[in-house]
Amino acid sequence: FAVGQGSLCGLLGPNASGKTTLLKCINGILAPREGSVKVPGGRVAAMSRQEIARLMAVVPQQMNLVFSFTALQMVVMGRAARLGALKLPSAHDREEARAALEDLGVGSLSYRPFNELSGGERQLVLLARAIYQDTPILLLDEPTSHLDFRNQYRIMDMVSDITKKKSLATIVTLHDPNLAARYCTHLAVLKDGRLHREGPLRNVFEQKTLEEVYGMEVVVEETSRGPSVVPAARRVVVS
């Protein structure tokens, strides 16, 4: 499947369907047994880690550090791929990193230890780092996991806005089909380690596909914000 500039592609599928593995293949962490990953400039398999880092930024599910880096230091690390081997970030680099945190509304966290932040705060810091890395491709691995209801939508609002404003090719793995329906322009649905269905949201987000993938009866309803899915209603007998 292909993801174009300005597109937000959601990877959907049950646990162990291959979403994170596919993301690692795209990023060159794992080598696919078959096929290849192509990006502007060639195949990912033929690129160095520095070349890949200049093309794609990654927001992992979670990150725990051994050293007590601050949130600002975490963001500054996003510039590493563009610096020489012995070159240190400049004052201008640090100022731009601070601005990235401010743009996401978490500038006050700049000097807080990253490991002491809440799950939602960490995700915002990692998203700020990805934006600061300034790449045409953005990969997010379950960015809403372990977040409360408000922060799930806050993160996805920002991802959607950034994708449009910067014309990024964004791929995000999600557990919740309704988040995918609300924010994604395209879907790639995985089942048993294989691509089951892919295409524009309207073509893929349908009852039959979701039932085949998740193994349960669902109802897809049309709302003012687009389609949404709920489990099929159970008959309740009240005596």
NORJO-V210006 format. One record per residue. N is the residue number from 1. RES is the residue in three letters. PHI is phi in degrees with one decimal (none if undefined). PSI is psi in degrees with one decimal (* if undefined). OMEGA is omega in whole degrees, 0 to 359 (* if undefined). Layout:
BEGIN
N&RES&PHI&PSI&OMEGA ; N&RES&PHI&PSI&OMEGA
END
This chain:
BEGIN
1&PHE&none&163.1&183 ; 2&ALA&-127.6&147.5&178 ; 3&VAL&-125.9&121.0&182 ; 4&GLY&-92.8&171.5&178 ; 5&GLN&-63.7&139.2&181 ; 6&GLY&80.3&5.7&181 ; 7&SER&-103.4&140.3&175 ; 8&LEU&-112.2&104.4&184 ; 9&CYS&-100.2&124.1&178 ; 10&GLY&-95.8&132.9&172 ; 11&LEU&-96.3&115.2&181 ; 12&LEU&-113.7&153.4&177 ; 13&GLY&158.2&159.2&179 ; 14&PRO&-69.4&174.5&177 ; 15&ASN&-56.0&142.3&177 ; 16&ALA&66.4&21.1&178 ; 17&SER&-85.8&-13.5&176 ; 18&GLY&113.3&12.8&184 ; 19&LYS&-63.8&-52.9&181 ; 20&THR&-66.5&-37.7&178 ; 21&THR&-60.5&-43.6&179 ; 22&LEU&-62.7&-41.9&179 ; 23&LEU&-61.8&-38.8&179 ; 24&LYS&-68.9&-32.2&176 ; 25&CYS&-68.2&-40.7&179 ; 26&ILE&-61.9&-39.3&182 ; 27&ASN&-83.5&-2.9&178 ; 28&GLY&80.8&7.3&176 ; 29&ILE&-71.2&-39.0&175 ; 30&LEU&-115.2&151.0&177 ; 31&ALA&-100.7&125.0&179 ; 32&PRO&-64.9&142.5&178 ; 33&ARG&-71.3&-31.2&178 ; 34&GLU&-135.0&155.8&177 ; 35&GLY&73.8&-169.4&182 ; 36&SER&-155.3&163.1&177 ; 37&VAL&-110.4&121.2&182 ; 38&LYS&-114.5&136.8&179 ; 39&VAL&-135.1&169.6&175 ; 40&PRO&-55.5&120.1&182 ; 41&GLY&112.2&-11.0&177 ; 42&GLY&130.9&-156.8&181 ; 43&ARG&-89.2&139.1&180 ; 44&VAL&-59.8&-37.1&183 ; 45&ALA&-60.6&-23.6&182 ; 46&ALA&-95.7&3.9&185 ; 47&MET&-102.6&153.7&175 ; 48&SER&-79.5&165.6&178 ; 49&ARG&-61.4&-36.0&180 ; 50&GLN&-66.3&-41.4&179 ; 51&GLU&-63.6&-41.2&179 ; 52&ILE&-64.8&-41.4&181 ; 53&ALA&-66.1&-23.2&177 ; 54&ARG&-81.2&-15.4&181 ; 55&LEU&-101.0&-34.6&185 ; 56&MET&-140.2&138.6&176 ; 57&ALA&-108.4&146.0&185 ; 58&VAL&-122.7&134.2&171 ; 59&VAL&-112.0&105.5&183 ; 60&PRO&-75.1&170.0&179 ; 61&GLN&-60.2&-47.5&179 ; 62&GLN&-157.3&159.7&182 ; 63&MET&-147.9&124.4&174 ; 64&ASN&-116.9&134.7&185 ; 65&LEU&-107.8&148.1&175 ; 66&VAL&-77.3&-41.1&181 ; 67&PHE&-94.2&152.6&185 ; 68&SER&-88.0&69.8&176 ; 69&PHE&-74.2&147.4&175 ; 70&THR&-82.1&167.1&178 ; 71&ALA&-59.5&-41.0&180 ; 72&LEU&-64.2&-42.1&178 ; 73&GLN&-62.3&-37.2&178 ; 74&MET&-61.2&-42.1&181 ; 75&VAL&-69.0&-42.7&180 ; 76&VAL&-57.8&-32.3&179 ; 77&MET&-59.4&-22.3&179 ; 78&GLY&-64.5&-15.4&181 ; 79&ARG&-92.3&-2.4&187 ; 80&ALA&-55.9&-39.7&184 ; 81&ALA&-66.2&-19.4&182 ; 82&ARG&-100.4&1.1&179 ; 83&LEU&-101.6&154.7&176 ; 84&GLY&-69.6&168.9&185 ; 85&ALA&-57.5&-37.2&184 ; 86&LEU&-110.7&9.2&184 ; 87&LYS&-89.7&139.6&179 ; 88&LEU&-102.0&153.1&177 ; 89&PRO&-59.5&141.5&180 ; 90&SER&-87.5&173.4&176 ; 91&ALA&-61.4&-35.8&177 ; 92&HIS&-64.7&-40.0&177 ; 93&ASP&-60.2&-45.2&181 ; 94&ARG&-65.7&-36.3&179 ; 95&GLU&-66.8&-40.1&177 ; 96&GLU&-66.5&-36.7&177 ; 97&ALA&-64.8&-41.0&178 ; 98&ARG&-63.9&-37.7&178 ; 99&ALA&-65.7&-35.1&178 ; 100&ALA&-63.3&-40.3&176 ; 101&LEU&-66.3&-42.0&179 ; 102&GLU&-61.5&-40.1&181 ; 103&ASP&-61.9&-28.6&179 ; 104&LEU&-95.2&6.2&176 ; 105&GLY&78.7&17.9&181 ; 106&VAL&-125.7&31.4&178 ; 107&GLY&-60.3&-28.5&181 ; 108&SER&-67.7&-13.3&181 ; 109&LEU&-89.2&-2.4&189 ; 110&SER&-46.9&-43.4&186 ; 111&TYR&-107.0&14.1&175 ; 112&ARG&-84.3&140.6&175 ; 113&PRO&-60.6&131.6&183 ; 114&PHE&-58.0&-41.1&183 ; 115&ASN&-68.0&-13.4&180 ; 116&GLU&-95.8&-0.9&181 ; 117&LEU&-81.1&157.6&175 ; 118&SER&-72.2&168.9&180 ; 119&GLY&-58.3&-43.5&180 ; 120&GLY&-66.3&-39.2&179 ; 121&GLU&-66.4&-40.1&179 ; 122&ARG&-61.8&-43.3&181 ; 123&GLN&-62.9&-38.2&178 ; 124&LEU&-66.5&-38.1&178 ; 125&VAL&-65.8&-43.3&179 ; 126&LEU&-67.0&-33.4&176 ; 127&LEU&-68.4&-40.1&177 ; 128&ALA&-61.3&-39.6&179 ; 129&ARG&-64.0&-41.6&181 ; 130&ALA&-64.2&-40.3&178 ; 131&ILE&-65.7&-43.9&180 ; 132&TYR&-63.9&-29.0&179 ; 133&GLN&-64.6&-24.7&171 ; 134&ASP&58.9&63.8&179 ; 135&THR&-118.0&157.4&179 ; 136&PRO&-79.3&-11.8&181 ; 137&ILE&-122.3&135.3&180 ; 138&LEU&-125.9&124.9&180 ; 139&LEU&-116.5&127.3&180 ; 140&LEU&-128.1&124.1&181 ; 141&ASP&-101.8&100.5&180 ; 142&GLU&47.8&60.3&183 ; 143&PRO&-66.9&-14.0&182 ; 144&THR&-101.3&0.9&181 ; 145&SER&-66.2&142.2&179 ; 146&HIS&66.6&13.0&178 ; 147&LEU&-103.2&152.0&177 ; 148&ASP&-75.4&172.2&186 ; 149&PHE&-54.3&-46.9&183 ; 150&ARG&-63.5&-47.0&184 ; 151&ASN&-71.4&-26.3&175 ; 152&GLN&-58.9&-48.1&182 ; 153&TYR&-75.4&-31.0&177 ; 154&ARG&-63.0&-46.7&179 ; 155&ILE&-61.9&-47.4&184 ; 156&MET&-69.5&-32.6&173 ; 157&ASP&-58.2&-46.2&182 ; 158&MET&-66.7&-42.8&179 ; 159&VAL&-60.9&-44.1&180 ; 160&SER&-63.2&-45.3&181 ; 161&ASP&-63.5&-44.4&182 ; 162&ILE&-64.7&-40.4&179 ; 163&THR&-58.7&-43.2&181 ; 164&LYS&-72.4&-47.8&185 ; 165&LYS&-64.7&-39.3&183 ; 166&LYS&-98.9&1.4&181 ; 167&SER&52.9&50.5&181 ; 168&LEU&-85.2&159.7&166 ; 169&ALA&-99.2&105.7&187 ; 170&THR&-111.6&133.2&177 ; 171&ILE&-124.8&128.1&183 ; 172&VAL&-133.6&130.9&174 ; 173&THR&-87.9&137.1&184 ; 174&LEU&-138.2&146.9&173 ; 175&HIS&-91.6&-32.5&187 ; 176&ASP&-93.6&111.9&178 ; 177&PRO&-58.6&-29.8&182 ; 178&ASN&-69.8&-33.1&174 ; 179&LEU&-65.5&-40.3&178 ; 180&ALA&-62.5&-42.7&182 ; 181&ALA&-66.1&-32.9&183 ; 182&ARG&-77.4&-34.6&191 ; 183&TYR&-115.4&-27.1&189 ; 184&CYS&-84.7&145.4&174 ; 185&THR&-92.8&-27.7&180 ; 186&HIS&-135.0&158.1&177 ; 187&LEU&-132.2&144.1&167 ; 188&ALA&-124.5&114.4&186 ; 189&VAL&-103.0&125.1&183 ; 190&LEU&-106.9&146.4&177 ; 191&LYS&-148.8&125.9&178 ; 192&ASP&53.0&41.1&175 ; 193&GLY&77.7&11.0&180 ; 194&ARG&-130.0&156.4&176 ; 195&LEU&-75.2&114.1&183 ; 196&HIS&-87.7&-39.3&181 ; 197&ARG&-161.5&146.5&176 ; 198&GLU&-153.2&157.0&179 ; 199&GLY&147.7&-171.5&177 ; 200&PRO&-58.7&149.2&183 ; 201&LEU&-49.0&-48.6&185 ; 202&ARG&-61.5&-28.9&182 ; 203&ASN&-83.5&-23.7&188 ; 204&VAL&-105.6&-34.5&185 ; 205&PHE&-79.2&81.8&182 ; 206&GLU&-139.7&160.7&187 ; 207&GLN&-56.0&-49.5&185 ; 208&LYS&-60.2&-46.6&181 ; 209&THR&-62.6&-46.5&182 ; 210&LEU&-65.4&-38.0&179 ; 211&GLU&-67.2&-38.8&179 ; 212&GLU&-64.7&-39.1&185 ; 213&VAL&-79.1&-43.6&185 ; 214&TYR&-94.5&-9.0&177 ; 215&GLY&66.0&37.2&179 ; 216&MET&-151.0&156.8&178 ; 217&GLU&-79.2&132.9&180 ; 218&VAL&-134.2&165.6&174 ; 219&VAL&-125.4&125.6&176 ; 220&VAL&-98.2&120.3&183 ; 221&GLU&-113.1&148.1&178 ; 222&GLU&-93.8&127.8&179 ; 223&THR&-122.2&176.6&180 ; 224&SER&-65.7&-21.4&180 ; 225&ARG&-101.4&9.1&181 ; 226&GLY&114.5&-170.7&183 ; 227&PRO&-74.4&153.3&173 ; 228&SER&-143.0&158.6&183 ; 229&VAL&-123.9&141.6&176 ; 230&VAL&-136.0&153.1&174 ; 231&PRO&-60.1&147.3&178 ; 232&ALA&-59.3&139.1&183 ; 233&ALA&-63.3&139.2&175 ; 234&ARG&-96.0&147.0&178 ; 235&ARG&-78.6&124.8&180 ; 236&VAL&-111.9&126.0&180 ; 237&VAL&-104.2&121.3&180 ; 238&VAL&-107.4&122.8&181 ; 239&SER&-108.4&*&*
END
